[in-house]
């Protein structure tokens, strides 16, 4: 690590964005996002394409909620916890549900454009839902990346521990999850085992990261950013900005 600092390999905002982009793809890959969008669009087309609104909005909302919960379970299976109290009290989860409800309301408001029960009705509703849900996914993705350099409430203070590029990327990746399994984090950041352990030891000694054993007996520990580490990261990002 000292060699990295001597070489002037200093982390930047673009490095932090790159780390966030990598870990987001590792936790929620594109195939999962695409599948989620297609299933939600198909569900909306099934209900609203029939031309009968009524209580279908509540059934569709419930199915969308279940689908989002299934996404959380897949993320957990892959090796990441994205919410501290999954799924019902998570702000992002509720935001996703709000987005789904908004799309359902918009689709319901344009149901008069189609004749119920025809192929044209189903196809039009599917396309509309696909565009709306796809736009929502792209918006959430873009906001997650841009939020990296918009840290509020932190005092600008350059941190020597986080200053190296690899350390900055390590911390930036951990800001996107509550916990992540060490092997998934190493894969997302393209780190070999010795480098990963070196970075973790450096940040752990500073009190910025912590780890715990997998309750299922796996040898791969779960890694998380501490409150002290988050405060130091936010302050360092303010200094970079």
Short mmCIF file of the C-alpha atoms (twelve columns), coordinates in Angstrom:
data_MODEL
# 
_entry.id   MODEL 
# 
loop_
_atom_site.group_PDB 
_atom_site.id 
_atom_site.type_symbol 
_atom_site.label_atom_id 
_atom_site.label_alt_id 
_atom_site.label_comp_id 
_atom_site.label_asym_id 
_atom_site.label_seq_id 
_atom_site.Cartn_x 
_atom_site.Cartn_y 
_atom_site.Cartn_z 
_atom_site.pdbx_PDB_model_num 
ATOM 1   C CA . UNK A 1   0.000   0.000   0.000   1 
ATOM 2   C CA . UNK A 2   2.876   2.349   0.775   1 
ATOM 3   C CA . UNK A 3   4.207   1.696   -2.718  1 
ATOM 4   C CA . UNK A 4   0.889   2.804   -4.152  1 
ATOM 5   C CA . UNK A 5   1.015   6.074   -2.240  1 
ATOM 6   C CA . UNK A 6   4.623   6.724   -3.291  1 
ATOM 7   C CA . UNK A 7   3.636   6.143   -6.898  1 
ATOM 8   C CA . UNK A 8   1.000   8.841   -6.547  1 
ATOM 9   C CA . UNK A 9   -1.893  6.482   -7.282  1 
ATOM 10  C CA . UNK A 10  -4.451  8.786   -5.687  1 
ATOM 11  C CA . UNK A 11  -8.168  8.083   -5.859  1 
ATOM 12  C CA . UNK A 12  -10.526 10.474  -7.619  1 
ATOM 13  C CA . UNK A 13  -14.265 10.971  -7.956  1 
ATOM 14  C CA . UNK A 14  -14.210 9.043   -11.239 1 
ATOM 15  C CA . UNK A 15  -12.598 6.099   -9.408  1 
ATOM 16  C CA . UNK A 16  -15.359 6.186   -6.801  1 
ATOM 17  C CA . UNK A 17  -18.006 6.227   -9.549  1 
ATOM 18  C CA . UNK A 18  -16.299 3.296   -11.236 1 
ATOM 19  C CA . UNK A 19  -16.359 1.322   -7.980  1 
ATOM 20  C CA . UNK A 20  -20.036 2.099   -7.443  1 
ATOM 21  C CA . UNK A 21  -20.849 1.070   -11.011 1 
ATOM 22  C CA . UNK A 22  -18.980 -2.210  -10.595 1 
ATOM 23  C CA . UNK A 23  -20.565 -3.194  -7.310  1 
ATOM 24  C CA . UNK A 24  -24.058 -2.291  -8.543  1 
ATOM 25  C CA . UNK A 25  -23.587 -4.615  -11.509 1 
ATOM 26  C CA . UNK A 26  -22.221 -7.340  -9.242  1 
ATOM 27  C CA . UNK A 27  -25.124 -7.111  -6.800  1 
ATOM 28  C CA . UNK A 28  -27.877 -6.548  -9.383  1 
ATOM 29  C CA . UNK A 29  -26.653 -7.696  -12.816 1 
ATOM 30  C CA . UNK A 30  -28.195 -6.431  -16.031 1 
ATOM 31  C CA . UNK A 31  -30.024 -9.709  -16.676 1 
ATOM 32  C CA . UNK A 32  -31.829 -9.321  -13.351 1 
ATOM 33  C CA . UNK A 33  -32.775 -5.708  -14.088 1 
ATOM 34  C CA . UNK A 34  -33.974 -6.651  -17.569 1 
ATOM 35  C CA . UNK A 35  -35.961 -9.622  -16.276 1 
ATOM 36  C CA . UNK A 36  -37.538 -7.535  -13.543 1 
ATOM 37  C CA . UNK A 37  -38.559 -4.861  -16.043 1 
ATOM 38  C CA . UNK A 38  -40.012 -7.372  -18.509 1 
ATOM 39  C CA . UNK A 39  -42.005 -9.211  -15.838 1 
ATOM 40  C CA . UNK A 40  -43.431 -5.994  -14.420 1 
ATOM 41  C CA . UNK A 41  -44.385 -4.812  -17.908 1 
ATOM 42  C CA . UNK A 42  -45.999 -8.157  -18.721 1 
ATOM 43  C CA . UNK A 43  -47.961 -8.077  -15.457 1 
ATOM 44  C CA . UNK A 44  -49.289 -4.612  -16.233 1 
ATOM 45  C CA . UNK A 45  -50.206 -5.624  -19.779 1 
ATOM 46  C CA . UNK A 46  -52.052 -8.666  -18.463 1 
ATOM 47  C CA . UNK A 47  -54.242 -6.611  -16.150 1 
ATOM 48  C CA . UNK A 48  -54.710 -3.345  -17.994 1 
ATOM 49  C CA . UNK A 49  -54.768 -4.800  -21.505 1 
ATOM 50  C CA . UNK A 50  -58.064 -6.453  -20.661 1 
ATOM 51  C CA . UNK A 51  -59.593 -2.991  -20.347 1 
ATOM 52  C CA . UNK A 52  -60.867 -3.665  -16.822 1 
ATOM 53  C CA . UNK A 53  -59.259 -1.427  -14.226 1 
ATOM 54  C CA . UNK A 54  -61.156 -1.793  -10.953 1 
ATOM 55  C CA . UNK A 55  -59.231 -3.595  -8.218  1 
ATOM 56  C CA . UNK A 56  -56.600 -4.837  -10.651 1 
ATOM 57  C CA . UNK A 57  -54.286 -2.036  -9.614  1 
ATOM 58  C CA . UNK A 58  -54.033 -3.493  -6.112  1 
ATOM 59  C CA . UNK A 59  -53.387 -6.996  -7.401  1 
ATOM 60  C CA . UNK A 60  -50.750 -5.703  -9.819  1 
ATOM 61  C CA . UNK A 61  -49.137 -3.632  -7.056  1 
ATOM 62  C CA . UNK A 62  -48.991 -6.702  -4.819  1 
ATOM 63  C CA . UNK A 63  -47.362 -8.746  -7.591  1 
ATOM 64  C CA . UNK A 64  -44.873 -5.957  -8.231  1 
ATOM 65  C CA . UNK A 65  -44.063 -5.825  -4.535  1 
ATOM 66  C CA . UNK A 66  -43.474 -9.584  -4.479  1 
ATOM 67  C CA . UNK A 67  -41.236 -9.299  -7.540  1 
ATOM 68  C CA . UNK A 68  -39.139 -6.595  -5.908  1 
ATOM 69  C CA . UNK A 69  -38.877 -8.771  -2.807  1 
ATOM 70  C CA . UNK A 70  -37.720 -11.648 -4.995  1 
ATOM 71  C CA . UNK A 71  -35.014 -9.349  -6.355  1 
ATOM 72  C CA . UNK A 72  -33.813 -8.683  -2.805  1 
ATOM 73  C CA . UNK A 73  -33.620 -12.432 -2.161  1 
ATOM 74  C CA . UNK A 74  -31.541 -12.943 -5.308  1 
ATOM 75  C CA . UNK A 75  -29.184 -10.183 -4.180  1 
ATOM 76  C CA . UNK A 76  -28.838 -11.897 -0.816  1 
ATOM 77  C CA . UNK A 77  -28.145 -15.193 -2.546  1 
ATOM 78  C CA . UNK A 78  -25.427 -13.585 -4.659  1 
ATOM 79  C CA . UNK A 79  -23.749 -12.278 -1.526  1 
ATOM 80  C CA . UNK A 80  -25.066 -8.814  -0.677  1 
ATOM 81  C CA . UNK A 81  -27.523 -7.248  1.724   1 
ATOM 82  C CA . UNK A 82  -28.759 -4.007  0.262   1 
ATOM 83  C CA . UNK A 83  -31.049 -3.067  3.142   1 
ATOM 84  C CA . UNK A 84  -30.435 -3.185  6.867   1 
ATOM 85  C CA . UNK A 85  -33.993 -4.305  7.636   1 
ATOM 86  C CA . UNK A 86  -35.221 -5.997  4.543   1 
ATOM 87  C CA . UNK A 87  -37.619 -5.654  3.048   1 
ATOM 88  C CA . UNK A 88  -40.383 -3.538  4.564   1 
ATOM 89  C CA . UNK A 89  -38.585 -0.660  6.315   1 
ATOM 90  C CA . UNK A 90  -35.992 -0.014  3.617   1 
ATOM 91  C CA . UNK A 91  -36.342 3.481   2.105   1 
ATOM 92  C CA . UNK A 92  -35.131 2.336   -1.317  1 
ATOM 93  C CA . UNK A 93  -37.572 -0.561  -1.298  1 
ATOM 94  C CA . UNK A 94  -40.459 1.754   -0.489  1 
ATOM 95  C CA . UNK A 95  -39.241 4.143   -3.181  1 
ATOM 96  C CA . UNK A 96  -39.318 1.293   -5.702  1 
ATOM 97  C CA . UNK A 97  -42.841 0.403   -4.621  1 
ATOM 98  C CA . UNK A 98  -43.850 4.042   -5.016  1 
ATOM 99  C CA . UNK A 99  -42.410 4.016   -8.525  1 
ATOM 100 C CA . UNK A 100 -44.382 0.888   -9.380  1 
ATOM 101 C CA . UNK A 101 -47.598 2.438   -8.083  1 
ATOM 102 C CA . UNK A 102 -46.939 5.583   -10.113 1 
ATOM 103 C CA . UNK A 103 -46.485 3.532   -13.271 1 
ATOM 104 C CA . UNK A 104 -49.674 1.586   -12.567 1 
ATOM 105 C CA . UNK A 105 -51.627 4.806   -12.105 1 
ATOM 106 C CA . UNK A 106 -50.239 6.217   -15.356 1 
ATOM 107 C CA . UNK A 107 -51.123 3.045   -17.232 1 
ATOM 108 C CA . UNK A 108 -54.591 3.050   -15.752 1 
ATOM 109 C CA . UNK A 109 -55.118 6.652   -16.818 1 
ATOM 110 C CA . UNK A 110 -54.466 5.823   -20.488 1 
ATOM 111 C CA . UNK A 111 -56.513 2.634   -20.619 1 
ATOM 112 C CA . UNK A 112 -59.121 4.434   -22.709 1 
ATOM 113 C CA . UNK A 113 -56.644 4.421   -25.620 1 
ATOM 114 C CA . UNK A 114 -57.195 0.715   -26.188 1 
ATOM 115 C CA . UNK A 115 -60.101 -1.626  -26.613 1 
ATOM 116 C CA . UNK A 116 -60.098 -4.209  -23.871 1 
ATOM 117 C CA . UNK A 117 -59.183 -7.808  -24.629 1 
ATOM 118 C CA . UNK A 118 -57.543 -7.287  -28.026 1 
ATOM 119 C CA . UNK A 119 -53.951 -8.052  -28.993 1 
ATOM 120 C CA . UNK A 120 -53.454 -4.362  -29.732 1 
ATOM 121 C CA . UNK A 121 -54.552 -3.486  -26.192 1 
ATOM 122 C CA . UNK A 122 -52.152 -5.949  -24.578 1 
ATOM 123 C CA . UNK A 123 -49.276 -4.964  -26.863 1 
ATOM 124 C CA . UNK A 124 -49.752 -1.233  -26.299 1 
ATOM 125 C CA . UNK A 125 -49.948 -1.600  -22.533 1 
ATOM 126 C CA . UNK A 126 -46.835 -3.798  -22.555 1 
ATOM 127 C CA . UNK A 127 -44.856 -1.261  -24.580 1 
ATOM 128 C CA . UNK A 128 -46.007 1.610   -22.374 1 
ATOM 129 C CA . UNK A 129 -45.134 -0.297  -19.205 1 
ATOM 130 C CA . UNK A 130 -41.782 -1.351  -20.636 1 
ATOM 131 C CA . UNK A 131 -40.871 2.251   -21.424 1 
ATOM 132 C CA . UNK A 132 -42.005 3.525   -18.024 1 
ATOM 133 C CA . UNK A 133 -40.357 0.790   -15.957 1 
ATOM 134 C CA . UNK A 134 -37.237 0.899   -18.107 1 
ATOM 135 C CA . UNK A 135 -37.023 4.650   -17.635 1 
ATOM 136 C CA . UNK A 136 -37.386 4.200   -13.885 1 
ATOM 137 C CA . UNK A 137 -34.546 1.655   -13.818 1 
ATOM 138 C CA . UNK A 138 -32.273 3.929   -15.835 1 
ATOM 139 C CA . UNK A 139 -33.127 6.889   -13.592 1 
ATOM 140 C CA . UNK A 140 -32.342 4.945   -10.406 1 
ATOM 141 C CA . UNK A 141 -29.072 3.694   -11.904 1 
ATOM 142 C CA . UNK A 142 -28.030 7.187   -13.000 1 
ATOM 143 C CA . UNK A 143 -28.901 8.729   -9.642  1 
ATOM 144 C CA . UNK A 144 -26.890 6.062   -7.816  1 
ATOM 145 C CA . UNK A 145 -23.806 6.932   -9.868  1 
ATOM 146 C CA . UNK A 146 -24.225 10.710  -9.664  1 
ATOM 147 C CA . UNK A 147 -24.901 10.615  -5.926  1 
ATOM 148 C CA . UNK A 148 -21.247 9.675   -5.383  1 
ATOM 149 C CA . UNK A 149 -20.084 13.281  -5.623  1 
ATOM 150 C CA . UNK A 150 -23.081 14.804  -3.861  1 
ATOM 151 C CA . UNK A 151 -22.343 14.150  -0.214  1 
ATOM 152 C CA . UNK A 152 -24.311 16.414  2.082   1 
ATOM 153 C CA . UNK A 153 -23.586 17.474  5.636   1 
ATOM 154 C CA . UNK A 154 -19.933 16.420  5.695   1 
ATOM 155 C CA . UNK A 155 -16.923 18.567  6.539   1 
ATOM 156 C CA . UNK A 156 -14.373 18.567  3.732   1 
ATOM 157 C CA . UNK A 157 -11.344 16.739  5.096   1 
ATOM 158 C CA . UNK A 158 -8.847  14.715  3.075   1 
ATOM 159 C CA . UNK A 159 -8.250  11.316  4.682   1 
ATOM 160 C CA . UNK A 160 -4.829  9.732   4.287   1 
ATOM 161 C CA . UNK A 161 -6.199  6.221   4.820   1 
ATOM 162 C CA . UNK A 162 -8.820  6.531   2.074   1 
ATOM 163 C CA . UNK A 163 -6.587  8.638   -0.189  1 
ATOM 164 C CA . UNK A 164 -5.081  5.757   -2.265  1 
ATOM 165 C CA . UNK A 165 -7.158  4.763   -5.285  1 
ATOM 166 C CA . UNK A 166 -7.839  1.178   -4.172  1 
ATOM 167 C CA . UNK A 167 -8.904  2.258   -0.672  1 
ATOM 168 C CA . UNK A 168 -11.242 4.898   -2.068  1 
ATOM 169 C CA . UNK A 169 -12.842 2.384   -4.425  1 
ATOM 170 C CA . UNK A 170 -13.152 -0.144  -1.589  1 
ATOM 171 C CA . UNK A 171 -15.054 2.350   0.570   1 
ATOM 172 C CA . UNK A 172 -17.137 3.668   -2.336  1 
ATOM 173 C CA . UNK A 173 -18.312 0.161   -3.161  1 
ATOM 174 C CA . UNK A 174 -19.311 -0.480  0.451   1 
ATOM 175 C CA . UNK A 175 -21.509 2.630   0.512   1 
ATOM 176 C CA . UNK A 176 -23.925 0.883   -1.866  1 
ATOM 177 C CA . UNK A 177 -24.670 -2.091  0.379   1 
ATOM 178 C CA . UNK A 178 -25.360 -2.812  4.014   1 
ATOM 179 C CA . UNK A 179 -23.118 -5.870  3.867   1 
ATOM 180 C CA . UNK A 180 -21.403 -7.745  1.076   1 
ATOM 181 C CA . UNK A 181 -19.588 -11.046 0.990   1 
ATOM 182 C CA . UNK A 182 -15.852 -10.616 0.602   1 
ATOM 183 C CA . UNK A 183 -15.573 -12.756 -2.532  1 
ATOM 184 C CA . UNK A 184 -18.288 -10.779 -4.347  1 
ATOM 185 C CA . UNK A 185 -16.645 -7.475  -3.421  1 
ATOM 186 C CA . UNK A 186 -13.235 -8.711  -4.545  1 
ATOM 187 C CA . UNK A 187 -14.735 -9.902  -7.842  1 
ATOM 188 C CA . UNK A 188 -16.535 -6.586  -8.410  1 
ATOM 189 C CA . UNK A 189 -13.342 -4.570  -7.857  1 
ATOM 190 C CA . UNK A 190 -11.110 -7.093  -9.686  1 
ATOM 191 C CA . UNK A 191 -8.888  -7.615  -6.627  1 
ATOM 192 C CA . UNK A 192 -6.856  -10.729 -5.945  1 
ATOM 193 C CA . UNK A 193 -6.864  -12.220 -2.448  1 
ATOM 194 C CA . UNK A 194 -3.571  -10.682 -1.196  1 
ATOM 195 C CA . UNK A 195 -4.531  -7.181  -2.378  1 
ATOM 196 C CA . UNK A 196 -8.028  -7.497  -0.931  1 
ATOM 197 C CA . UNK A 197 -6.653  -8.601  2.443   1 
ATOM 198 C CA . UNK A 198 -4.117  -5.765  2.422   1 
ATOM 199 C CA . UNK A 199 -6.794  -3.167  1.744   1 
ATOM 200 C CA . UNK A 200 -9.132  -4.627  4.332   1 
ATOM 201 C CA . UNK A 201 -6.404  -4.708  6.994   1 
ATOM 202 C CA . UNK A 202 -5.507  -1.072  6.321   1 
ATOM 203 C CA . UNK A 203 -9.102  0.118   6.541   1 
ATOM 204 C CA . UNK A 204 -9.929  -2.178  9.455   1 
ATOM 205 C CA . UNK A 205 -7.045  -0.842  11.560  1 
ATOM 206 C CA . UNK A 206 -8.433  2.656   11.014  1 
ATOM 207 C CA . UNK A 207 -11.859 1.469   12.158  1 
ATOM 208 C CA . UNK A 208 -13.436 2.147   8.766   1 
ATOM 209 C CA . UNK A 209 -14.579 -1.372  7.876   1 
ATOM 210 C CA . UNK A 210 -15.664 -4.422  9.786   1 
ATOM 211 C CA . UNK A 211 -16.365 -8.063  9.005   1 
ATOM 212 C CA . UNK A 212 -18.277 -10.979 10.440  1 
ATOM 213 C CA . UNK A 213 -18.484 -14.665 9.732   1 
ATOM 214 C CA . UNK A 214 -21.224 -16.117 7.607   1 
ATOM 215 C CA . UNK A 215 -23.848 -17.659 9.883   1 
ATOM 216 C CA . UNK A 216 -24.264 -20.512 7.421   1 
ATOM 217 C CA . UNK A 217 -20.707 -21.643 8.050   1 
ATOM 218 C CA . UNK A 218 -19.091 -20.296 4.900   1 
ATOM 219 C CA . UNK A 219 -15.444 -19.291 5.166   1 
ATOM 220 C CA . UNK A 220 -16.155 -16.132 3.191   1 
ATOM 221 C CA . UNK A 221 -16.847 -13.289 5.661   1 
ATOM 222 C CA . UNK A 222 -19.298 -10.448 5.187   1 
ATOM 223 C CA . UNK A 223 -17.768 -6.970  4.961   1 
ATOM 224 C CA . UNK A 224 -19.403 -3.658  5.891   1 
ATOM 225 C CA . UNK A 225 -18.521 0.013   6.195   1 
ATOM 226 C CA . UNK A 226 -18.642 1.346   9.766   1 
ATOM 227 C CA . UNK A 227 -20.274 4.643   10.715  1 
ATOM 228 C CA . UNK A 228 -16.801 6.054   11.303  1 
ATOM 229 C CA . UNK A 229 -15.717 4.862   7.881   1 
ATOM 230 C CA . UNK A 230 -18.779 6.388   6.221   1 
ATOM 231 C CA . UNK A 231 -18.135 9.737   7.904   1 
ATOM 232 C CA . UNK A 232 -14.477 9.688   6.830   1 
ATOM 233 C CA . UNK A 233 -15.450 8.710   3.275   1 
ATOM 234 C CA . UNK A 234 -18.067 11.474  3.036   1 
ATOM 235 C CA . UNK A 235 -15.594 14.063  4.312   1 
ATOM 236 C CA . UNK A 236 -12.934 12.868  1.872   1 
ATOM 237 C CA . UNK A 237 -15.356 13.000  -1.058  1 
ATOM 238 C CA . UNK A 238 -16.280 16.567  -0.099  1 
ATOM 239 C CA . UNK A 239 -12.590 17.431  -0.142  1 
ATOM 240 C CA . UNK A 240 -12.232 15.879  -3.598  1 
ATOM 241 C CA . UNK A 241 -15.257 17.760  -4.894  1 
# 
